[in-house]
Amino acid sequence: MRAAVLNEINKPMIIEELERPRPKAGEVLVRVASCGVCHTDLHVMKGEVKFPTPCVLGHEISGVVEEVGAGVEGIQVGDRVVCPFIMPCGSCYYCMRGRDDLCEKFFALNRLQGKLYDGDTRLFRKDGSRVWMYSMGGLAELSVVPATAVFKLPDNMPLHEAATLGCAVFTAYGAVKNQADLRAGESVAVVAVGGVGLNIIQWAKTFGASEIIAIDVRDDKLANARELGATHVINSRETNPVDEVMRITDNRGVDVAFEALGRPETVAQAVNIVGDGGKAVVVGIAPIGVSASIEITRLVRRGIKLIGSYGARTRADMPTILKLASKGAIDLAKSVTRHYKLEQVNEAYNALNRGEIVGRAIIKTD
C-alpha cells in the first residue's frame, strides 16, 4: 500500500510502498478515504514534538472497513467509519474511570513510541524494517485502528469530509462540553479560528452560547467564523482584542475563552478576556517546553479557572458527536476548505505552515 513516510525531521514526506498492514485481535483495518491535515502533525514534522522516525503521520480519518480482527463486535467489512485520534486501550487506570482522553497506553506507547498496544507497529517496509504510527498513521491507503476508536458513520454524512470528526470536531466538542461545561446563555470567545476553532464556534452555537466572539489575524478566517456562528469578529492585528472584548461585554469579559493555537501570547490573551469567575480553556498544542506568562494575582483574586483540553472522551462522546452532527449541529462542508491528493501531502502541510488554510484541509487517499 502507498503511504506518506516522514523519514527525517524538517524534510519532505516521501510516498512509499509499504507492506499491506494486518489487524490483530481487537483491531480493524480501514481503507482510508480521507485524512485531516492538522497542526499536531506539523509539530512532529518540525521536531517541536518528539516522535520516532520513520513514521506515518495523520490522525483523523474516515474510510471503509476492509478487515476485522478477532474479537471485534459491531463492526463489519464494508462499514463506512470514522476514527478519532485518541485510541483508548479500554483497560488502564484512566480508561476504567471514564477518562479515556487520558489513556495511559495511548500516551506511553502510541504518542511516545509510535506503537499499538501489543508494543509493536503495524507498518513495515518491504525489507521488514518498521515504520512507526502516529495514532493510526492515517496518511496512507490503509490504517489499522483499535476497535475502541472505530465508529460507524451515519448514512447521511459525507465520507470524505467526515474525517475531521476524528480530531477537529472531536477536540472542539471535548473543550466545549467536558472542560468548559458550557451553559446556554453564556458568552464565549475563541482565539484563533482555524480547523479546531471553527468547530468550537459551531459547538458553542449548538450549546446555546449567547455571544460568540471570534478572534484571529486574518479576515477570511473571521468571515468563515461569522458564517459558522460567530456573533462578533475581531482582527487582532487591527484592534486590541482585550479592549474590544470588554467593549462588547460591557467590561465584564466572557464567561469562557477558548485558545486554539498554542502560542504564549494567545494563551495570555484568552486569560485576559475572561470575566470574573470565568474559564480559559487551552486547546492549542505548543512546541515542547514553551510556556505562557499569566498574571497570578488576577487569576487568584478573580477566581479564573485555567483548564487544559486535549480531546473528547472517545467511547462516551463519539456516539453523541455523530448523532448531533448527523442532525446538522456541525457543517462539515463549510469547515473543510481545501482538498488534496496523497501525492500533494507536502504541499498541504506547507500551506498549513504558512497559515494559508482557512478552515480544515483534508487529503483524499482513496
VENUR-V459464 format. One record per helix or strand of 2 or more residues. SS is the DSSP state (@ for helix, = for strand). FROM is the first residue (numbers start at 0). TO is the last residue. If there is no record, write none. Layout:
# VENUR-V459464
ss-><SS;SS>
from-><FROM;FROM>
to-><TO;TO>
This chain:
# VENUR-V459464
ss-><=;=;=;@;=;=;=;@;@;@;=;=;=;@;=;@;@;=;@;=;@;=;@;=;@;=;@;=;@;@;=;@;=>
from-><1;13;26;38;54;60;79;94;99;103;122;129;141;146;150;160;167;186;194;210;218;231;240;253;263;273;295;304;313;331;335;341;359>
to-><5;16;36;44;55;67;82;96;101;112;123;132;145;148;151;165;178;190;205;215;226;234;247;258;271;281;300;307;325;334;340;352;363>
